[in-house]
Amino acid sequence: MTMKTIAKNNFDNSKTNCVFGTYEWANETVNIIDGCKHDCKYCYSKAMAIRFKRKTPANWKEEKIRNNGSLNYSKKVDGTIMFPSSHDIHPEHLSYHIDFIERLLEHGNRLLIVTKPHFDSIKTICEQFIDYRDKILFRFTIGSINSDILKFWEPGAPDFNERLKVLKYAFNKNFQTSVSCEPMLDNNIVGVIDAVYPFITDSIWLGKANYLIKRLKFNKADDHLTMKKALQLLNWQSDDNIQDLYDIYKDDAKIKWKESIKSIVGIKIPIQSGLDI
Ligand code: SF4
């Protein structure tokens, strides 16, 4: 059995009943920062932080290391830990991320590292944790191959070329790799799949833009242009178009469907609900 096959089995969450949001991917999520410099217009974490008055739309992109004991995390989780889930791995705080990942791994955990990846950050993580390749699965978020579209929706995040470069780098270093195309950000998802597929060891997850209008309003990203583009995106993600996309890839075991798509194409969704708004 190759290392990549072992890795895939290690990260199989199919036996859990938790299928919404991050629970579809991991048994637990951990975070060490409030705020995120990527400042995605559709961000769920931003909406929640605004809702519970931890952040404002204006200061969400100011990152602050948590001072609540998060950095002292010392659990061994039975299953996979997703890190991070409510911020990202920005180069500015890379040393904190490295220290925290080391802590998680030292306790014997298996990690799902989810990020809109910056090359230097992920290169450093790969170098630092090369001996933990069987414990780390990368999931790089790539919602479009069009950097202008990425820039519009995710203004502080790397462009497509940088994200693809990171994916190739991690793959060539024999890390376990996957891609999240959630939210899908245009109507060329076939283009995303074609571009990333050769460098994937695990899976490509596809998902719609959940609660898009509601989140844009929460996040005060509801200017005329953004709402116009949001309506276009929702139109692209009509049930008929989603069904067409599903029909293309339904027999491809590497393509995975988030609950927003499962519910349209008739894949049964188990019971437990996540924390979405
Ligand atoms: S990278 Fe993630 S946490 Fe950061 S703003 Fe974007 S969606 Fe939110």
Residues whose N, C-alpha, C, O or C-beta is under 5 A from the ligand:
A	BS01	SF4	C36 H38 D39 C40 C43 S45 S86 H87 D88
